[in-house]
Amino acid sequence: VFVECTATDITKANVVLNTVIAMFSQYCDAPFTVEPVEITYDRDGHREVTPDLSNRQVVTKVDDIHSMLFGKRPVIDLDVQRICDLCVKMQLAATYLPAIHSIEVQVPPTRSDILHAVDVMEDVGIAYGFDNIPMTFPPTLTVGGGQPLNNLGDHLRNEISRAGYLELLTHGLCSHDENFKLLNRPDDGTSAVVLSNPATIEFEVVRTTMIPGVLKTVQNNKGLSFKDGLKLFEISDVVVLDPAGSDVGAANIRRLCALYTGQTDGFEVIHGLVDRVMQLVGVPCVLDPHHSPTNYYAIVPSANPTFFEGRCADIVWHRDGAATKLGTFGVLHPQVLHNYELLYPASVVEMDIQPLV
């Protein structure tokens, strides 16, 4: 029997190959024997012999095993020899390393699920018997609750819905052109997370703005009535590259995006929504004669290629002497409307809500 396995991931291909061979080899004329095959890759000419049925070594500290199963309580009938016997029971050959007070486990090719020392601890617990582990109560009592950011998002959803807006839930992935070119925005190469092997052209990057999802919703629902205006909104995350501030190189940002489209551009409608959101979070406008000098927001005229020139403004929050740009709103540029095949003028706001928590 010749066994061949092709995959896009060499690690998963080796796992499947080793598993299939381990099952078939017991039916060979000489049980549990296999003839290796040398593979030569055309791309770079390197050679590789498969299958690789060598064992892997995983070292687990004895103290970690005791802590995982018993916490701070006394250990019950689980010495070093018993741990080694339990590992053998789980098809893991184990030896004790007295120099570091640890167990070295030989992981066979049939146990591809063993990835970390904690997996060995789990197998010891299974062999020991979960019913034999004494029950313990946590030393602290806690009460579960929602994250403040999620609570703020839910509160805003309720209030914006009462203002006549329909909530959306759009894809977190979009095409590169939708995220940049169709919005008249240049790609500097330092903002978007790009997929290395996208399934389709529609899912090339993780969105850095929520505007494409809202515009595509209008584009694909032209049968709706626009006579009295159409109001849409979404509160969700965008992802931006953040190599310095995140251990994974990217960060999620919670944002609010809302759109009005109809016979008129509805700039004043979106402006009113911005004022209402800031009122809900307790931040007064700079035009309020009673506003606090250390906590207020201002609408500052700005220029953005996505919006019509002269009909665009930034939302700037002033707090304790520091100015934070929360977002931008305005009337969409005619070219953007044409790119998304929209029939009516539209106004959009996109703003961060994380700083407002």
C-alpha positions as CSV (number, residue, x, y, z in Angstrom):
1,V,0.0,0.0,0.0
2,F,1.4,3.4,-1.0
3,V,0.2,6.2,1.1
4,E,0.4,9.8,-0.3
5,C,-0.7,13.0,1.5
6,T,-0.7,16.5,0.0
7,A,-1.7,19.6,2.0
8,T,-1.0,23.3,2.2
9,D,0.4,22.9,5.7
10,I,3.4,20.6,6.1
11,T,2.8,20.0,9.8
12,K,-0.8,18.9,9.3
13,A,0.3,16.7,6.3
14,N,2.8,14.9,8.5
15,V,0.3,14.4,11.3
16,V,-2.2,12.8,8.9
17,L,0.5,10.7,7.2
18,N,1.8,9.4,10.6
19,T,-1.7,8.6,11.8
20,V,-2.7,6.7,8.6
21,I,0.6,4.8,8.6
22,A,0.3,3.9,12.3
23,M,-3.1,2.3,11.6
24,F,-2.2,0.5,8.4
25,S,1.2,-0.8,9.5
26,Q,-0.3,-3.5,11.8
27,Y,-1.7,-5.3,8.8
28,C,1.6,-5.5,7.0
29,D,3.4,-8.9,6.4
30,A,6.0,-7.7,8.9
31,P,3.7,-5.8,11.4
32,F,4.5,-2.2,12.2
33,T,7.1,-1.7,9.5
34,V,7.1,1.0,6.8
35,E,9.4,1.9,3.9
36,P,10.4,5.5,3.8
37,V,10.1,7.7,0.7
38,E,12.5,10.4,-0.3
39,I,10.8,13.5,-1.7
40,T,12.6,16.0,-3.9
41,Y,10.9,19.4,-4.2
42,D,11.1,21.1,-7.6
43,R,10.9,24.6,-6.2
44,D,14.2,24.6,-4.4
45,G,15.6,21.1,-4.9
46,H,15.8,20.2,-1.2
47,R,15.1,16.6,-0.2
48,E,13.1,15.2,2.7
49,V,12.5,11.6,3.9
50,T,9.0,10.7,5.0
51,P,7.4,9.6,7.2
52,D,9.2,10.9,10.3
53,L,8.2,8.5,13.0
54,S,10.7,9.7,15.6
55,N,9.5,10.5,19.1
56,R,9.3,14.0,20.5
57,Q,10.5,14.9,24.0
58,V,8.3,17.0,26.4
59,V,9.6,17.9,29.8
60,T,7.1,18.6,32.6
61,K,7.9,19.7,36.2
62,V,6.6,17.4,38.9
63,D,5.6,20.4,41.0
64,D,3.5,21.7,38.1
65,I,1.6,18.4,37.9
66,H,0.9,18.4,41.6
67,S,-0.2,22.1,41.5
68,M,-2.4,21.5,38.6
69,L,-4.2,18.5,40.2
70,F,-4.2,19.4,43.9
71,G,-3.5,23.1,44.1
72,K,-2.1,24.0,47.5
73,R,-3.7,20.9,49.2
74,P,-1.5,17.8,50.2
75,V,-0.6,15.5,47.4
76,I,-2.5,12.1,47.6
77,D,-0.8,9.0,46.3
78,L,1.0,10.6,43.4
79,D,4.8,10.3,43.7
80,V,7.3,10.3,40.9
81,Q,7.0,6.6,40.1
82,R,3.2,6.8,40.0
83,I,3.4,9.7,37.6
84,C,5.6,7.7,35.3
85,D,3.3,4.7,35.5
86,L,0.3,6.9,34.6
87,C,2.1,8.3,31.6
88,V,2.8,4.8,30.3
89,K,-0.9,4.1,30.8
90,M,-1.6,7.0,28.4
91,Q,0.9,5.7,25.8
92,L,3.7,8.1,26.9
93,A,7.0,6.6,27.9
94,A,8.3,8.7,30.9
95,T,11.6,8.9,32.8
96,Y,12.4,10.9,35.9
97,L,15.0,13.7,35.7
98,P,16.2,14.2,39.3
99,A,18.5,17.1,38.5
100,I,15.5,19.3,37.6
101,H,12.8,17.3,39.4
102,S,10.9,16.8,36.2
103,I,9.4,14.1,34.0
104,E,10.7,13.7,30.4
105,V,8.0,12.2,28.2
106,Q,8.6,10.5,24.9
107,V,5.7,11.5,22.6
108,P,5.0,8.9,19.9
109,P,3.9,10.0,16.4
110,T,0.4,8.7,17.2
111,R,-0.1,11.4,19.8
112,S,-0.1,14.6,17.7
113,D,-2.4,16.1,20.3
114,I,0.5,16.5,22.8
115,L,1.7,20.0,22.0
116,H,2.7,21.4,25.4
117,A,3.7,20.3,28.9
118,V,0.2,21.1,30.1
119,D,-1.1,18.4,27.8
120,V,1.0,15.9,29.7
121,M,-0.4,17.2,33.0
122,E,-3.9,16.7,31.6
123,D,-3.1,13.1,30.6
124,V,-1.7,12.4,34.1
125,G,-5.0,13.8,35.5
126,I,-7.1,11.6,33.2
127,A,-5.1,8.4,34.2
128,Y,-5.2,9.4,37.8
129,G,-8.9,9.8,37.6
130,F,-10.7,13.1,37.9
131,D,-13.0,11.6,40.5
132,N,-10.0,10.9,42.7
133,I,-9.0,14.5,42.8
134,P,-10.3,16.2,45.9
135,M,-12.8,19.1,45.3
136,T,-11.6,22.5,46.3
137,F,-13.3,25.9,46.5
138,P,-11.7,29.0,45.0
139,P,-10.1,31.2,47.7
140,T,-12.0,34.3,46.4
141,L,-15.6,35.0,45.5
142,T,-16.3,37.0,42.4
143,V,-19.4,38.2,40.5
144,G,-19.5,38.1,36.8
145,G,-20.4,41.2,34.8
146,G,-20.1,42.7,31.4
147,Q,-17.0,44.5,30.1
148,P,-17.5,48.3,30.4
149,L,-16.8,48.7,26.7
150,N,-19.5,46.1,25.8
151,N,-21.9,47.8,28.2
152,L,-21.3,51.2,26.6
153,G,-21.9,49.6,23.1
154,D,-25.2,48.0,24.2
155,H,-26.4,51.3,25.7
156,L,-25.6,53.2,22.5
157,R,-27.3,50.5,20.4
158,N,-30.5,51.0,22.4
159,E,-30.4,54.7,22.2
160,I,-29.5,54.9,18.5
161,S,-32.2,52.4,17.6
162,R,-34.7,54.7,19.3
163,A,-33.6,57.5,17.0
164,G,-34.8,55.5,14.0
165,Y,-31.6,53.8,12.9
166,L,-31.5,50.2,11.7
167,E,-28.6,48.1,13.1
168,L,-26.2,46.3,10.8
169,L,-23.8,43.4,11.2
170,T,-21.3,43.3,8.4
171,H,-18.2,41.3,7.6
172,G,-14.9,42.1,9.3
173,L,-13.1,41.3,6.1
174,C,-13.3,43.2,2.8
175,S,-11.3,43.7,-0.4
176,H,-8.3,46.0,-0.6
177,D,-10.0,48.3,-3.0
178,E,-13.1,48.6,-0.9
179,N,-11.0,49.6,2.1
180,F,-8.9,52.1,0.3
181,K,-9.4,52.9,-3.4
182,L,-13.2,53.1,-3.5
183,L,-13.1,55.5,-0.5
184,N,-10.4,57.7,-2.2
185,R,-7.9,56.7,0.5
186,P,-4.3,55.9,-0.1
187,D,-2.8,52.7,1.4
188,D,0.4,53.6,3.2
189,G,1.1,49.9,4.0
190,T,1.2,50.4,7.7
191,S,-2.5,50.3,8.7
192,A,-4.3,47.2,7.3
193,V,-3.8,43.6,8.2
194,V,-3.5,41.7,4.9
195,L,-4.4,38.1,4.5
196,S,-1.7,35.9,3.0
197,N,-4.0,33.5,1.3
198,P,-7.5,35.1,0.9
199,A,-10.3,32.7,-0.1
200,T,-11.8,35.3,-2.5
201,I,-11.1,38.8,-3.7
202,E,-13.8,40.1,-1.3
203,F,-11.8,39.0,1.8
204,E,-8.3,40.4,1.3
205,V,-7.8,42.6,4.3
206,V,-9.2,43.1,7.8
207,R,-11.2,46.3,7.6
208,T,-9.6,49.4,9.1
209,T,-12.9,51.3,8.6
210,M,-16.5,50.3,8.9
211,I,-17.7,52.6,6.0
212,P,-17.4,49.9,3.2
213,G,-19.8,47.5,5.0
214,V,-22.4,50.2,5.5
215,L,-22.1,51.4,1.9
216,K,-22.3,47.9,0.5
217,T,-25.5,47.3,2.5
218,V,-27.1,50.3,0.8
219,Q,-25.7,49.1,-2.5
220,N,-27.3,45.7,-2.2
221,N,-30.7,47.0,-0.9
222,K,-31.7,49.5,-3.5
223,G,-35.2,48.2,-3.3
224,L,-35.7,49.9,0.0
225,S,-37.7,53.1,0.3
226,F,-35.5,56.2,0.3
227,K,-38.4,58.7,0.3
228,D,-38.2,59.5,4.0
229,G,-34.5,58.7,4.2
230,L,-32.7,55.6,5.3
231,K,-30.8,55.4,8.6
232,L,-28.3,52.6,9.3
233,F,-25.7,52.1,12.0
234,E,-23.2,49.5,13.3
235,I,-21.1,49.2,16.4
236,S,-18.3,46.8,16.0
237,D,-14.5,46.4,15.7
238,V,-11.9,47.4,13.2
239,V,-8.4,46.0,13.2
240,V,-5.3,48.2,12.7
241,L,-1.6,47.3,12.7
242,D,0.0,48.0,16.1
243,P,3.5,46.4,16.2
244,A,4.6,48.5,19.2
245,G,1.6,48.3,21.5
246,S,0.3,44.8,20.9
247,D,2.1,41.4,21.3
248,V,0.3,40.1,18.2
249,G,1.1,43.1,16.0
250,A,-2.5,44.3,15.6
251,A,-5.2,45.8,17.8
252,N,-9.0,45.8,17.8
253,I,-10.7,49.2,18.0
254,R,-14.4,49.5,18.8
255,R,-16.2,52.0,16.6
256,L,-19.6,53.5,15.8
257,C,-20.5,54.0,12.2
258,A,-23.8,55.5,11.0
259,L,-25.2,56.5,7.7
260,Y,-28.1,58.6,6.4
261,T,-29.1,58.6,2.7
262,G,-32.2,60.0,1.0
263,Q,-33.4,62.8,-1.2
264,T,-31.0,65.1,0.7
265,D,-27.6,64.4,2.1
266,G,-28.8,64.6,5.7
267,F,-25.7,66.2,7.1
268,E,-27.7,67.8,9.9
269,V,-29.2,64.4,10.8
270,I,-25.7,62.8,11.3
271,H,-24.6,65.9,13.1
272,G,-27.6,65.5,15.5
273,L,-26.6,61.9,16.0
274,V,-23.1,62.9,17.0
275,D,-24.5,65.4,19.5
276,R,-26.8,62.8,20.9
277,V,-24.0,60.2,21.4
278,M,-21.8,62.7,23.2
279,Q,-24.8,63.8,25.3
280,L,-25.3,60.1,26.3
281,V,-21.7,59.7,27.5
282,G,-21.9,63.0,29.5
283,V,-19.5,65.1,27.4
284,P,-20.9,68.7,26.7
285,C,-20.4,70.6,23.6
286,V,-18.1,73.6,23.5
287,L,-21.0,75.7,22.4
288,D,-22.7,75.0,25.7
289,P,-22.2,78.1,27.9
290,H,-22.1,75.9,31.0
291,H,-19.6,73.3,29.7
292,S,-16.6,72.3,31.8
293,P,-13.3,73.8,30.6
294,T,-11.6,70.4,31.3
295,N,-14.2,68.1,29.6
296,Y,-15.9,69.1,26.3
297,Y,-16.0,68.2,22.6
298,A,-15.8,70.4,19.6
299,I,-16.7,70.0,15.9
300,V,-13.6,71.1,13.9
301,P,-13.8,71.5,10.0
302,S,-11.4,69.2,8.3
303,A,-10.4,67.8,4.9
304,N,-10.8,64.1,4.1
305,P,-10.8,62.6,0.6
306,T,-13.7,60.3,1.4
307,F,-16.0,63.3,2.1
308,F,-17.1,66.2,0.0
309,E,-14.8,69.2,0.4
310,G,-16.2,71.8,2.8
311,R,-18.8,69.3,4.2
312,C,-16.5,67.3,6.6
313,A,-15.6,67.8,10.2
314,D,-13.7,66.0,13.0
315,I,-15.0,65.2,16.4
316,V,-12.4,66.4,18.9
317,W,-12.7,65.6,22.6
318,H,-10.8,67.9,25.0
319,R,-10.2,66.5,28.4
320,D,-7.7,67.7,31.1
321,G,-5.8,69.8,28.5
322,A,-5.4,66.9,26.0
323,A,-7.2,66.8,22.6
324,T,-8.4,63.4,21.3
325,K,-9.8,63.0,17.8
326,L,-12.7,60.6,18.1
327,G,-13.7,60.4,14.5
328,T,-15.0,62.2,11.4
329,F,-18.4,62.8,9.8
330,G,-19.5,64.5,6.7
331,V,-21.2,64.2,3.2
332,L,-19.7,61.5,1.1
333,H,-17.7,62.5,-2.0
334,P,-19.6,62.0,-5.3
335,Q,-16.8,59.7,-6.5
336,V,-17.3,57.5,-3.5
337,L,-21.0,57.4,-4.2
338,H,-20.2,56.4,-7.8
339,N,-17.8,53.7,-6.8
340,Y,-20.4,52.0,-4.6
341,E,-23.2,52.7,-7.1
342,L,-25.3,54.7,-4.7
343,L,-28.2,56.6,-6.2
344,Y,-28.7,59.2,-3.5
345,P,-26.4,61.5,-1.5
346,A,-25.3,60.3,1.9
347,S,-23.7,61.4,5.1
348,V,-21.6,59.1,7.3
349,V,-20.0,59.3,10.8
350,E,-17.3,57.0,12.0
351,M,-16.0,57.5,15.5
352,D,-14.1,55.6,18.2
353,I,-16.0,54.8,21.4
354,Q,-13.3,53.1,23.4
355,P,-11.9,56.4,24.8
356,L,-15.4,57.3,26.1
357,V,-15.5,54.3,28.5
